[in-house]
Structure formats: C-alpha cells, structure tokens
C-alpha cells in the first residue's frame, strides 16, 4: 500500500492512503541502518509504501519514495545529525513577530538560506499586526524593505482580528505549504483563522522570558478546504544550518549570488579578499548590513537563538 505521511509522533506515523483511509505505522528496523544521518528518516509530507501487520490495524513502512525536496535543520543536541522538518513542499512560510516574541533578522536569514539551499520558495508572514504601535509599524516597514528588495514576498496579518487572512488563503490554494517560526508567533492562531472549526491548541507567551510556549508537539499536515495542504510544525527556538559548506553559502544569499561573478577571485569568501564585489556592495549600501552580518555568522559556524 502507498500513502502520504500526514503526522509524525516520534516512533509512529499517521499515513493517509489515496482513498482517504488513515493508518498508524511504524518504521521497519532496517530503515535506521541505511546511512540516513537524520534523527527522523521519515517526515511529514513523505510518500511511503507500507504493509499492514497480521491481525492488526497498524502497519509497517518499508519504503520511502523519492522526495521532490525537503527542509532540514541541525539537531539541537546532536551536532552531526539533522532533523527533516518536512518534505515535498511547494513553498515555506516563516511566521514573524517583532515582539512577544521577537524574531531576529539573523533567524529570518538562516531560514531563508536553508530554503534557498533546498530550492523551496519562501514567504514572510508578519503576524500580530493588531499589537503594533506607530514605532512598531516603522520597524515593520524596515524589515519588509530589506526582504522585498531581494524579492521575498512579505505579508502583514493579524490572526486575532482576521486581518488579511484572505490574502494568505490565496497563497495557500492548491499548494503544500510549511508553516514555521518561533514558539509564540501565532502559527496555531493563524491556522485556526484559516481553518475555522479545527480549534488547534494555542498558547500564551511567557511574561518573564517573552518566549512562546510549545503548543504544537509534532509536525502535522492539514487538508485545506480550498485545495492544498498546510504543514504545522513545532516552534523553533534556534535554527542550526546543516549540510551547507562555507564555500557554498554565498549562493544561498540572493543578493550575493547575483554579484559573485564580479569578484576578483573565483574562490572569494566575501570576508576580507581584495576586489570582492560583495564587500563593495555592502560598503555602498547595495547589500543590507544585517544580511551580510548573518552571512558572516553562518560562515563562522555561530548558532543563533530566538
């Protein structure tokens, strides 16, 4: 039997077959010794083949079908392993808040670089518009100008008040979309606004730490009534870059990629080399300094938190 992985709960996976039947399945033991260097060899969005166990309603996954793409991050406690967040995506949304909790520019840039590396179109959704002061709206405009300048679509929404929800629905229609972001940015509230009646659990932001509390424990795929799928994921406190070599990193910053052929040296690191077109563009204000700082941080292997 063949099916789509719509939920992952660690050792068990919920598989939906083309006829709409759901089966709880586990992985066949050999899966873990095939050199897959991830903590989860199967992810939500994967297409798999499985067989039902004798005299049981549960199944065993024995084959993973080829992936179109996937998005991945370094495991928090296992530096040599990674976690596949989701697979077979048409696009990825990063839900951003400027406060309660704050999403840093560095975190945004790491997410965008990861999406670029795996050829997944990324969109920034700025949530909690209802909380913005005049000063907050100015900061929002600054954030948007950074990313719209390099052709990343940006949208402003309020999940609480339903502001611009229709715009997001149009973006989601007939596509498989990943929702990601820090805990507390309102992913679950936004999904509830998009899918009335689902009543996905939401949480409060901690008063003392300004960090969100995890309300989504496992990745899960939701069928959209207007066509497509939405993959909800647990909030990410930090986003470790995995499997991107330092010498490749510039290719995943769009504005740097466009200039790299102008550098004096073919193996330019864009750090302190003479005749570097990227450094010149930073000095002349053509490349945003925050983006260049993110590049340097990732290049030197620094981890970033919320």
Backbone bond lengths (Angstrom), bond angles and torsions (degrees), N, CA, C in turn:
res aa  C-N    CA-C-N  psi(-1)  N-CA   C-N-CA  omega(-1)  CA-C   N-CA-C  phi
1 X - - - 1.465 - - 1.523 109.29 -
2 X 1.328 115.89 150.71 1.457 121.18 -179.81 1.525 108.90 -122.43
3 X 1.334 115.79 147.15 1.452 118.55 179.81 1.516 112.67 -163.59
4 X 1.335 114.23 176.36 1.451 124.04 -177.56 1.521 109.26 -106.67
5 X 1.335 117.11 131.66 1.466 121.05 177.70 1.522 107.99 -77.09
6 X 1.342 116.90 113.75 1.464 120.08 -177.37 1.528 112.46 -107.05
7 X 1.340 117.59 -10.64 1.463 119.62 176.99 1.516 109.44 -155.98
8 X 1.337 115.20 141.67 1.463 121.32 176.63 1.520 108.32 -123.51
9 X 1.322 116.16 128.12 1.470 119.82 178.61 1.526 110.94 -123.88
10 X 1.312 115.76 38.39 1.456 119.64 179.29 1.506 111.39 93.66
11 X 1.318 117.63 -90.61 1.463 120.73 -177.91 1.532 112.85 -94.85
12 X 1.321 117.86 -12.30 1.460 121.83 -179.56 1.531 110.17 -118.85
13 X 1.321 114.87 149.15 1.460 121.62 179.95 1.519 108.72 -130.06
14 X 1.330 116.05 138.92 1.451 120.58 176.01 1.527 107.70 -95.91
15 X 1.333 115.90 119.86 1.467 122.61 -175.74 1.521 109.51 -109.74
16 X 1.331 116.76 131.67 1.463 121.13 176.79 1.521 109.04 -110.52
17 X 1.317 116.78 125.80 1.461 122.15 -179.88 1.531 109.76 -85.28
18 X 1.326 117.67 163.99 1.471 120.38 -178.78 1.528 114.09 -56.47
19 X 1.336 117.50 -25.72 1.466 119.43 179.11 1.526 113.12 -87.83
20 X 1.346 117.04 6.94 1.460 121.05 173.98 1.515 115.58 90.31
21 X 1.332 118.13 6.65 1.459 121.55 178.18 1.527 110.49 -84.29
22 X 1.332 117.05 140.28 1.459 121.99 179.58 1.525 110.66 -108.82
23 X 1.345 115.86 139.17 1.466 121.57 179.45 1.527 109.79 -135.45
24 X 1.324 115.89 134.72 1.464 120.90 171.48 1.518 108.20 -80.18
25 X 1.337 116.20 126.14 1.459 120.66 -176.89 1.518 111.10 -132.52
26 X 1.316 114.54 153.91 1.463 120.68 173.22 1.524 108.01 -118.86
27 X 1.326 115.39 172.22 1.461 120.13 -177.42 1.517 110.27 -90.93
28 X 1.317 115.86 139.12 1.449 120.17 172.52 1.526 109.07 -64.78
29 X 1.306 117.96 140.12 1.463 122.37 -172.42 1.516 115.29 -50.99
30 X 1.341 118.21 -39.17 1.468 121.46 -175.93 1.526 112.92 -62.19
31 X 1.334 116.57 -20.15 1.459 120.02 -179.37 1.529 111.89 -54.89
32 X 1.319 116.57 -34.03 1.455 120.34 -171.81 1.515 113.03 -83.57
33 X 1.318 119.39 -1.07 1.463 119.84 -178.24 1.531 111.37 -122.91
34 X 1.324 116.00 25.79 1.465 120.13 179.37 1.525 112.60 -100.48
35 X 1.326 116.69 18.80 1.455 120.02 176.93 1.511 114.22 78.28
36 X 1.334 117.89 16.47 1.458 121.18 176.76 1.517 108.09 -78.80
37 X 1.333 117.01 109.05 1.457 120.97 -174.52 1.529 111.93 -88.21
38 X 1.317 115.94 52.58 1.450 120.15 175.81 1.518 108.75 -132.89
39 X 1.335 114.83 155.47 1.463 118.95 178.92 1.520 111.06 -72.81
40 X 1.330 116.94 -19.78 1.466 121.11 178.45 1.533 109.88 -131.53
41 X 1.318 118.83 99.85 1.468 120.63 -179.61 1.518 113.72 -64.09
42 X 1.331 117.66 -22.28 1.464 122.55 177.47 1.522 107.91 -118.14
43 X 1.341 116.96 140.76 1.459 120.90 -179.61 1.516 110.48 -132.72
44 X 1.324 116.04 160.93 1.459 120.93 174.65 1.533 108.64 -59.43
45 X 1.327 115.27 134.52 1.455 121.16 -176.37 1.519 113.22 101.65
46 X 1.330 117.37 -14.16 1.462 120.96 178.39 1.527 111.23 -72.09
47 X 1.321 114.81 147.90 1.465 122.08 169.03 1.530 106.87 -100.24
48 X 1.322 116.90 129.37 1.469 120.96 -175.63 1.523 110.88 -134.63
49 X 1.323 114.83 162.71 1.460 121.37 170.13 1.530 107.69 -110.94
50 X 1.328 115.58 139.48 1.461 119.91 -177.42 1.522 109.44 -146.05
51 X 1.320 115.01 165.17 1.458 120.85 176.07 1.518 108.92 -132.65
52 X 1.322 116.20 145.36 1.456 119.99 179.57 1.518 109.84 -74.77
53 X 1.325 115.98 144.64 1.462 121.05 177.55 1.529 109.49 -77.61
54 X 1.330 117.04 150.02 1.463 120.64 -179.28 1.531 111.95 -58.24
55 X 1.298 116.02 132.49 1.460 122.57 176.07 1.528 112.63 55.67
56 X 1.339 116.65 35.14 1.469 120.25 -179.89 1.514 109.45 -146.31
57 X 1.325 115.09 159.97 1.466 119.75 177.73 1.521 111.40 -96.12
58 X 1.332 116.57 3.10 1.461 120.78 179.05 1.527 110.17 -99.71
59 X 1.333 115.86 163.43 1.451 119.88 -176.97 1.514 112.94 -130.39
60 X 1.335 114.48 174.39 1.461 122.29 178.61 1.529 108.29 -125.66
61 X 1.333 116.55 124.85 1.466 121.80 177.50 1.522 108.58 -79.90
62 X 1.324 116.73 126.31 1.463 119.01 -179.40 1.521 113.05 -120.31
63 X 1.361 117.91 -7.79 1.459 119.01 179.41 1.523 111.13 -150.01
64 X 1.333 115.10 134.52 1.456 122.39 173.30 1.525 108.32 -101.20
65 X 1.329 117.48 122.82 1.458 120.45 179.04 1.534 110.22 -77.62
66 X 1.316 115.87 159.79 1.463 120.59 -176.47 1.529 111.31 -57.32
67 X 1.334 114.95 138.26 1.461 120.99 179.25 1.521 110.76 -91.81
68 X 1.336 116.37 143.83 1.464 121.67 170.67 1.526 109.53 -72.03
69 X 1.326 116.00 -41.89 1.456 123.29 177.88 1.526 108.08 -168.70
70 X 1.302 115.89 179.90 1.461 121.46 173.05 1.515 107.39 -162.83
71 X 1.334 115.50 164.25 1.459 120.07 175.34 1.520 107.63 -121.96
72 X 1.325 115.60 139.68 1.453 120.69 -165.42 1.529 109.95 -138.12
73 X 1.320 116.66 153.97 1.464 120.66 172.27 1.526 108.89 -141.83
74 X 1.323 114.63 157.86 1.461 119.96 178.20 1.523 109.21 -67.09
75 X 1.332 116.68 137.73 1.453 120.21 176.23 1.523 109.73 -64.56
76 X 1.317 116.38 139.27 1.457 121.03 -174.25 1.523 111.52 -61.33
77 X 1.327 117.09 -42.13 1.461 120.32 -174.81 1.526 113.79 -104.46
78 X 1.315 117.78 -6.00 1.458 121.37 -177.41 1.521 108.49 -126.49
79 X 1.329 116.63 94.07 1.465 120.28 -170.15 1.526 113.12 -65.77
80 X 1.328 117.60 -23.22 1.468 120.01 -178.35 1.520 112.32 -95.33
81 X 1.308 116.51 2.19 1.448 119.78 177.35 1.518 109.96 -122.27
82 X 1.312 115.40 165.06 1.455 120.32 -177.41 1.518 110.10 -133.94
83 X 1.312 115.38 164.28 1.457 122.51 176.43 1.525 108.19 -116.88
84 X 1.313 116.76 124.26 1.461 120.90 173.62 1.521 107.14 -79.85
85 X 1.328 116.39 119.73 1.461 120.81 -176.99 1.525 110.61 -76.12
86 X 1.331 117.09 -44.26 1.465 121.98 178.85 1.523 108.34 -166.35
87 X 1.345 115.60 162.92 1.466 120.53 -176.09 1.529 110.66 -130.87
88 X 1.344 114.04 160.77 1.470 122.80 174.74 1.534 112.06 57.49
89 X 1.319 115.06 56.33 1.462 122.31 -175.31 1.523 111.49 -99.21
90 X 1.326 115.62 146.23 1.458 121.32 170.41 1.523 110.87 -91.75
91 X 1.345 116.19 -28.78 1.454 120.59 -179.12 1.533 109.07 -164.40
92 X 1.335 115.16 164.09 1.461 121.09 178.88 1.519 109.24 -131.97
93 X 1.339 116.15 131.25 1.463 122.19 176.80 1.526 108.25 -104.51
94 X 1.321 116.51 129.86 1.457 120.51 169.78 1.522 106.95 -103.44
95 X 1.328 115.96 118.70 1.461 121.02 178.39 1.527 107.32 -85.42
96 X 1.332 116.38 123.31 1.462 123.07 -172.02 1.527 109.68 -118.90
97 X 1.336 116.41 137.67 1.464 121.45 169.26 1.525 108.11 -128.71
98 X 1.324 116.06 146.16 1.462 120.92 -178.54 1.524 111.98 -89.73
99 X 1.332 116.76 -12.97 1.464 122.29 176.52 1.517 107.93 -158.50
100 X 1.323 115.04 157.65 1.489 122.03 175.49 1.517 114.41 52.07
101 X 1.327 120.04 57.92 1.471 130.24 -4.75 1.536 110.83 -92.97
102 X 1.318 115.90 167.56 1.451 121.07 178.08 1.527 109.62 -87.22
103 X 1.321 116.01 132.95 1.461 121.58 172.21 1.525 107.54 -97.08
104 X 1.321 117.21 118.10 1.459 120.41 -176.58 1.524 111.11 -76.08
105 X 1.329 115.05 155.64 1.461 119.72 175.34 1.526 110.42 -61.29
106 X 1.321 116.59 -36.35 1.463 119.79 178.95 1.517 112.41 -61.53
107 X 1.331 117.34 -40.40 1.459 121.54 178.24 1.520 110.48 -65.39
108 X 1.336 116.87 -43.76 1.464 120.89 177.76 1.522 110.03 -58.41
109 X 1.337 116.91 -45.74 1.464 120.63 -176.86 1.518 111.92 -65.58
110 X 1.316 118.00 -35.70 1.470 120.87 177.18 1.519 110.42 -65.81
111 X 1.322 116.05 -41.82 1.465 119.41 178.59 1.524 110.25 -63.38
112 X 1.323 117.34 -45.43 1.460 120.93 -178.08 1.522 111.57 -65.42
113 X 1.340 117.04 -39.29 1.467 119.97 178.48 1.524 110.57 -64.48
114 X 1.337 116.62 -40.02 1.465 120.46 178.42 1.523 110.53 -64.40
115 X 1.328 116.80 -43.84 1.460 120.23 178.45 1.530 110.74 -62.37
116 X 1.333 117.54 -40.97 1.470 121.16 177.66 1.525 110.50 -61.41
117 X 1.332 115.88 -42.52 1.467 120.25 -176.74 1.521 112.09 -61.93
118 X 1.333 116.94 -30.35 1.460 120.67 -178.11 1.529 112.25 -108.41
119 X 1.356 115.41 17.93 1.478 122.16 173.48 1.521 113.10 56.42
120 X 1.338 115.69 45.27 1.463 121.36 178.53 1.528 108.77 -115.26
121 X 1.324 118.90 116.42 1.464 120.87 177.34 1.531 110.83 -57.99
122 X 1.342 116.05 134.18 1.466 120.76 -176.68 1.523 110.45 -118.02
123 X 1.333 114.70 145.30 1.464 123.15 179.00 1.527 107.82 -132.76
124 X 1.337 116.94 140.19 1.463 122.01 178.05 1.528 109.12 -100.80
125 X 1.339 115.68 127.22 1.461 122.09 178.40 1.528 107.37 -114.18
126 X 1.320 117.04 110.89 1.467 121.44 179.71 1.525 108.41 -89.27
127 X 1.333 115.96 112.52 1.463 122.14 -174.99 1.532 111.07 -99.77
128 X 1.329 115.16 172.34 1.474 124.81 177.96 1.525 111.86 65.92
129 X 1.328 115.31 37.82 1.461 120.85 178.43 1.532 110.96 -58.62
130 X 1.330 116.81 -26.83 1.467 121.21 -178.66 1.530 112.66 -67.68
131 X 1.337 117.61 -17.32 1.473 120.91 -178.03 1.524 113.33 -94.38
132 X 1.327 117.95 -4.68 1.464 120.35 -170.72 1.529 112.41 -76.28
133 X 1.324 115.39 130.27 1.462 122.20 169.35 1.527 108.09 -83.41
134 X 1.331 117.02 179.08 1.461 120.63 175.98 1.527 110.37 -59.61
135 X 1.328 115.50 -42.52 1.470 119.65 178.54 1.528 110.35 -63.94
136 X 1.329 116.30 -40.29 1.458 120.32 178.43 1.516 112.53 -62.31
137 X 1.329 116.19 -39.03 1.460 119.82 178.47 1.530 111.14 -65.42
138 X 1.331 116.90 -33.06 1.467 120.39 176.97 1.524 110.55 -67.65
139 X 1.330 116.57 -42.00 1.471 120.73 178.19 1.523 109.84 -65.05
140 X 1.336 116.32 -40.73 1.460 120.60 177.33 1.527 110.67 -58.50
141 X 1.323 116.39 -43.31 1.465 120.53 179.31 1.522 110.69 -62.33
142 X 1.349 116.72 -37.00 1.465 120.52 178.33 1.526 110.50 -66.63
143 X 1.324 116.84 -45.65 1.466 121.13 178.03 1.525 110.14 -57.81
144 X 1.346 115.50 -49.47 1.462 119.65 -176.99 1.524 111.41 -62.03
145 X 1.321 116.98 -38.98 1.467 119.64 -177.78 1.525 111.20 -64.29
146 X 1.342 116.89 -34.93 1.470 120.53 178.66 1.518 110.10 -59.99
147 X 1.339 116.06 -46.77 1.466 119.98 -170.45 1.528 112.85 -89.84
148 X 1.318 117.55 -31.80 1.464 118.41 175.45 1.521 110.72 -68.27
149 X 1.322 116.85 -29.11 1.464 121.24 177.95 1.525 111.59 -62.06
150 X 1.341 116.51 -28.66 1.469 120.46 178.80 1.526 111.15 -109.17
151 X 1.334 114.66 24.74 1.475 122.77 168.79 1.526 114.81 69.57
152 X 1.334 116.77 31.40 1.465 119.29 168.25 1.528 107.71 -96.61
153 X 1.338 118.76 120.62 1.457 120.38 178.40 1.531 111.31 -62.83
154 X 1.322 116.49 138.63 1.467 122.06 179.19 1.527 108.72 -127.95
155 X 1.331 116.32 137.34 1.453 121.73 179.30 1.525 109.58 -131.80
156 X 1.330 115.90 146.37 1.459 122.33 178.39 1.525 108.36 -109.18
157 X 1.338 116.35 129.79 1.459 119.49 -179.73 1.527 110.40 -140.68
158 X 1.305 114.57 162.67 1.459 122.06 166.48 1.521 106.83 -130.23
159 X 1.328 115.30 107.56 1.463 118.92 177.82 1.523 110.30 -63.69
160 X 1.333 116.62 -34.99 1.465 121.43 -177.15 1.518 111.64 -65.61
161 X 1.330 117.04 -43.26 1.464 120.99 -176.77 1.529 113.37 -100.19
162 X 1.334 116.99 -3.71 1.459 120.52 178.31 1.522 114.27 78.14
163 X 1.324 116.88 17.02 1.464 120.85 -177.36 1.527 111.47 -69.95
164 X 1.325 116.12 125.18 1.470 124.15 175.43 1.537 113.45 62.96
165 X 1.315 117.67 22.12 1.467 120.97 178.30 1.527 110.59 -63.87
166 X 1.337 116.57 -34.59 1.470 120.16 -179.80 1.529 110.86 -61.62
167 X 1.335 117.35 -35.44 1.463 120.65 178.22 1.524 110.60 -61.64
168 X 1.319 115.88 -42.99 1.465 119.95 -179.37 1.524 110.30 -67.36
169 X 1.323 117.23 -40.21 1.467 120.59 178.09 1.530 110.94 -58.29
170 X 1.306 117.28 -40.66 1.465 120.87 179.21 1.525 111.13 -64.88
171 X 1.337 116.76 -35.67 1.469 120.61 178.55 1.529 111.31 -68.53
172 X 1.324 115.75 -32.13 1.468 121.24 -175.28 1.530 113.26 -81.64
173 X 1.304 117.30 -24.35 1.471 122.05 -169.95 1.518 111.91 -53.20
174 X 1.340 115.12 124.30 1.468 124.31 173.54 1.530 113.89 65.37
175 X 1.339 117.57 20.88 1.456 120.79 178.70 1.530 110.48 -127.42
176 X 1.332 115.53 158.03 1.462 121.36 172.71 1.521 107.31 -97.57
177 X 1.339 116.10 116.78 1.459 121.90 -169.82 1.519 111.06 -124.06
178 X 1.327 115.80 132.75 1.458 121.91 173.60 1.520 109.65 -88.90
179 X 1.341 117.03 133.83 1.467 122.89 170.35 1.517 107.18 -105.22
180 X 1.342 117.17 123.85 1.453 120.41 179.61 1.523 109.71 -138.34
181 X 1.331 116.08 167.97 1.456 121.23 179.92 1.513 110.52 150.28
182 X 1.333 115.56 173.86 1.460 120.47 177.27 1.526 110.93 -63.59
183 X 1.328 117.07 157.55 1.461 120.55 168.28 1.523 108.47 -62.08
184 X 1.320 116.21 135.65 1.454 120.00 176.46 1.513 115.71 96.08
185 X 1.348 117.74 -3.21 1.475 119.02 -179.05 1.528 112.23 -80.76
186 X 1.329 116.36 -7.45 1.459 119.70 175.92 1.514 115.11 97.72
187 X 1.348 117.21 25.59 1.473 119.29 178.02 1.525 110.68 -59.21
188 X 1.327 116.64 -48.40 1.466 119.66 -176.95 1.519 111.16 -66.03
189 X 1.341 117.47 -39.19 1.468 120.29 177.73 1.520 110.81 -64.48
190 X 1.326 116.48 -38.26 1.467 120.32 178.93 1.526 110.51 -66.99
191 X 1.325 116.64 -40.72 1.467 119.91 178.50 1.528 110.03 -64.86
192 X 1.341 117.19 -40.46 1.467 120.09 176.78 1.533 111.22 -61.30
193 X 1.338 116.73 -36.58 1.468 120.13 177.95 1.523 111.07 -69.38
194 X 1.328 116.07 -34.29 1.465 121.17 179.76 1.522 111.67 -77.83
195 X 1.336 116.39 -31.39 1.461 121.89 -175.53 1.524 109.72 -126.08
196 X 1.321 118.30 73.69 1.472 120.63 -179.66 1.527 111.11 -54.62
197 X 1.322 115.20 136.94 1.454 119.99 178.64 1.504 114.86 98.53
198 X 1.344 117.92 -14.81 1.466 119.10 179.49 1.527 111.68 -75.45
199 X 1.333 117.44 -31.39 1.468 122.77 178.08 1.513 112.67 51.56
200 X 1.326 116.17 53.45 1.463 121.10 176.56 1.521 108.58 -71.54
201 X 1.318 116.88 136.17 1.463 122.28 -175.91 1.518 110.94 -60.41
202 X 1.344 115.58 134.64 1.461 121.21 176.33 1.523 109.15 -118.02
203 X 1.342 116.16 162.18 1.458 120.50 -177.43 1.509 111.77 -133.03
204 X 1.325 114.71 164.99 1.451 121.07 178.32 1.524 110.36 -92.50
205 X 1.333 115.41 156.31 1.451 120.49 174.39 1.521 108.47 -85.27
206 X 1.338 116.92 133.09 1.460 122.16 -178.87 1.525 110.48 -60.05
207 X 1.332 117.21 131.19 1.464 121.34 -178.69 1.529 112.04 -68.68
208 X 1.333 116.94 -34.09 1.472 118.41 -173.92 1.520 113.02 -87.13
209 X 1.325 117.86 -27.08 1.471 119.64 -177.11 1.517 113.32 -108.98
210 X 1.349 116.93 -14.63 1.468 122.11 -175.13 1.515 111.73 60.74
211 X 1.336 116.81 22.03 1.459 121.86 176.39 1.528 109.20 -103.82
212 X 1.307 115.45 147.64 1.446 119.49 176.61 1.516 111.77 -77.68
213 X 1.316 115.50 155.55 1.456 120.87 175.70 1.529 108.72 -95.52
214 X 1.334 116.53 140.83 1.471 119.74 179.67 1.529 110.09 -65.51
215 X 1.323 116.96 122.35 1.461 120.25 174.29 1.523 110.46 -112.03
216 X 1.319 117.90 -27.33 1.466 122.12 173.82 1.519 107.62 -95.91
217 X 1.337 116.98 113.36 1.462 120.92 -175.18 1.515 111.45 -86.94
218 X 1.326 117.40 -36.06 1.452 121.98 -177.97 1.536 109.87 -131.19
219 X 1.319 115.32 154.03 1.457 119.30 176.38 1.532 109.65 -66.41
220 X 1.337 115.12 140.71 1.463 119.44 -178.84 1.519 110.06 -148.88
221 X 1.327 115.61 140.64 1.461 122.42 179.20 1.527 109.66 -100.10
222 X 1.348 115.88 131.08 1.458 121.82 177.95 1.522 109.25 -111.92
223 X 1.327 116.36 135.02 1.459 121.42 175.36 1.523 108.94 -79.07
224 X 1.325 116.71 130.82 1.457 121.16 -178.68 1.524 110.25 -90.77
225 X 1.327 118.77 133.22 1.466 121.15 -177.27 1.522 112.91 -64.59
226 X 1.351 116.98 -22.18 1.461 120.34 -179.58 1.525 111.64 -100.56
227 X 1.342 116.66 13.52 1.459 121.62 176.56 1.511 112.22 103.56
228 X 1.345 115.92 132.43 1.451 121.14 178.30 1.521 112.63 106.75
229 X 1.325 114.52 -178.69 1.455 121.54 -178.97 1.526 109.58 -133.39
230 X 1.317 115.61 146.93 1.456 122.50 176.31 1.524 107.86 -121.35
231 X 1.324 116.86 127.21 1.467 121.05 179.62 1.520 108.98 -104.97
232 X 1.327 115.32 113.17 1.464 122.13 177.32 1.524 108.32 -90.29
233 X 1.328 116.78 136.11 1.458 120.83 -177.43 1.520 110.78 -127.78
234 X 1.346 117.57 155.06 1.468 119.58 175.46 1.521 110.84 -59.43
235 X 1.325 116.67 148.48 1.453 121.14 178.59 1.522 111.96 -59.84
236 X 1.326 116.17 142.98 1.463 121.69 -178.10 1.527 109.00 -106.86
237 X 1.324 117.02 121.90 1.459 120.61 176.31 1.526 110.49 -80.21
238 X 1.325 115.93 -38.40 1.459 120.20 179.39 1.516 108.72 -139.64
239 X 1.330 115.97 155.18 1.464 120.90 -176.64 1.517 108.43 -128.32
240 X 1.324 115.88 94.12 1.452 120.41 178.79 1.521 110.52 -79.67
241 X 1.334 116.04 128.81 1.458 121.18 178.69 1.523 109.31 -74.14
242 X 1.329 116.93 132.23 1.465 121.53 -176.97 1.521 110.02 -127.55
243 X 1.327 115.50 137.11 1.462 121.95 170.39 1.532 113.37 66.46
244 X 1.336 117.31 27.21 1.465 121.22 171.39 1.524 106.96 -117.83
245 X 1.319 116.55 114.64 1.461 119.99 -179.13 1.528 109.99 -72.95
246 X 1.345 117.53 144.95 1.470 119.77 -178.55 1.523 113.42 -52.40
247 X 1.343 116.69 -39.75 1.459 119.21 -177.34 1.535 112.54 -70.18
248 X 1.337 117.29 -14.24 1.467 120.97 178.52 1.526 112.64 -94.75
249 X 1.322 116.01 -15.56 1.463 121.06 -166.28 1.525 113.00 -56.93
250 X 1.324 117.72 -41.15 1.458 120.47 -178.27 1.516 113.98 -57.91
251 X 1.332 116.92 -26.16 1.459 120.67 179.68 1.530 111.76 -67.02
252 X 1.359 116.96 -19.78 1.457 120.87 -175.73 1.528 112.45 -101.51
253 X 1.337 116.17 8.64 1.463 122.80 168.30 1.524 105.77 -110.94
254 X 1.308 117.23 107.63 1.464 121.98 -168.80 1.527 113.23 -53.43
255 X 1.333 115.84 -45.45 1.447 119.13 -174.96 1.523 112.30 -70.94
256 X 1.341 116.11 -24.73 1.460 119.97 175.79 1.522 110.63 -79.71
257 X 1.316 115.92 -39.08 1.466 121.18 -179.76 1.524 111.28 -58.61
258 X 1.328 115.71 -36.22 1.463 120.08 -178.19 1.530 112.91 -68.86
259 X 1.354 116.88 -19.38 1.464 120.99 -175.04 1.525 114.00 -108.29
260 X 1.328 117.16 -12.65 1.466 120.35 -170.02 1.526 113.55 -58.60
261 X 1.319 117.38 -31.24 1.468 120.08 -178.87 1.527 111.98 -69.58
262 X 1.346 116.46 -12.67 1.462 120.19 179.60 1.527 112.86 -91.12
263 X 1.328 117.49 -7.14 1.464 120.75 -179.73 1.532 109.95 -67.37
264 X 1.318 115.98 149.55 1.463 121.69 -178.21 1.527 111.57 -64.45
265 X 1.339 115.87 -38.23 1.464 120.42 -177.00 1.527 110.66 -110.63
266 X 1.331 115.83 138.73 1.462 120.34 -179.85 1.524 112.73 -64.36
267 X 1.334 116.21 -30.57 1.465 120.23 -178.17 1.527 111.69 -101.54
268 X 1.323 116.69 29.06 1.468 122.02 -178.47 1.529 110.57 -60.13
269 X 1.331 116.32 132.44 1.473 121.54 178.15 1.528 111.75 -91.07
270 X 1.333 116.47 -10.04 1.463 122.57 -179.67 1.531 111.17 64.15
271 X 1.333 115.09 38.38 1.468 120.06 -179.69 1.535 110.63 -116.56
272 X 1.355 116.67 -56.92 1.469 118.85 179.83 1.533 112.11 -146.98
273 X 1.326 116.74 18.42 1.458 120.43 -176.75 1.535 110.94 -76.86
274 X 1.335 117.04 141.52 1.468 119.71 174.78 1.528 110.54 -68.44
275 X 1.315 116.16 146.44 1.462 120.58 177.87 1.513 113.59 72.35
276 X 1.339 117.46 24.62 1.470 120.86 -179.49 1.529 109.51 -85.32
277 X 1.319 116.19 119.85 1.462 120.90 -178.97 1.526 111.86 -68.62
278 X 1.333 116.75 -30.02 1.466 120.86 -179.89 1.524 110.23 -68.97
279 X 1.343 116.87 -47.86 1.463 120.21 179.11 1.520 110.22 -60.95
280 X 1.325 116.79 -40.67 1.455 120.00 178.50 1.533 110.84 -61.51
281 X 1.329 116.08 -41.29 1.465 120.01 179.77 1.524 111.49 -65.72
282 X 1.331 117.22 -35.99 1.468 120.62 176.09 1.523 109.61 -64.73
283 X 1.316 116.90 -46.51 1.468 121.58 -179.43 1.528 112.18 -62.51
284 X 1.322 116.32 -32.30 1.465 120.63 -178.75 1.523 113.12 -91.33
285 X 1.325 116.53 2.33 1.459 120.79 176.76 1.513 115.34 81.34
286 X 1.325 117.03 9.14 1.465 119.81 178.91 1.531 111.22 -78.12
287 X 1.327 117.05 -29.15 1.462 122.51 174.51 1.526 107.51 -111.70
288 X 1.324 116.07 129.57 1.460 121.74 -178.79 1.527 110.19 -62.99
289 X 1.343 115.73 133.19 1.457 120.31 -176.86 1.531 111.75 -60.35
290 X 1.342 117.43 -35.31 1.470 119.74 179.50 1.523 111.44 -63.76
291 X 1.318 116.56 -36.12 1.466 120.40 178.48 1.527 110.06 -67.80
292 X 1.310 116.62 -41.81 1.473 120.28 179.62 1.524 110.34 -66.42
293 X 1.331 117.39 -38.61 1.469 120.50 176.98 1.529 110.82 -63.44
294 X 1.322 116.63 -37.35 1.469 119.94 176.58 1.521 110.54 -64.65
295 X 1.323 116.00 -41.53 1.469 120.33 176.99 1.523 110.59 -57.64
296 X 1.336 117.28 -48.22 1.463 121.09 -179.45 1.528 111.34 -62.90
297 X 1.328 116.47 -40.67 1.463 121.03 -179.81 1.526 111.03 -61.71
298 X 1.330 116.44 -46.02 1.467 120.25 179.14 1.527 110.18 -67.73
299 X 1.316 116.60 -42.37 1.477 121.33 -178.58 1.523 110.57 -57.26
300 X 1.324 116.98 -41.89 1.457 121.47 -177.38 1.531 113.40 -86.72
301 X 1.337 115.99 5.62 1.463 119.50 172.75 1.504 115.80 79.67
302 X 1.347 117.36 19.46 1.460 119.94 179.26 1.524 109.30 -77.31
303 X 1.331 115.71 139.00 1.451 120.39 176.09 1.516 109.22 -91.06
304 X 1.310 116.71 152.26 1.464 119.42 -180.00 1.513 109.64 -125.55
305 X 1.332 115.01 142.29 1.453 121.63 176.76 1.525 109.33 -114.26
306 X 1.306 114.59 178.92 1.468 119.55 179.83 1.513 111.05 -61.56
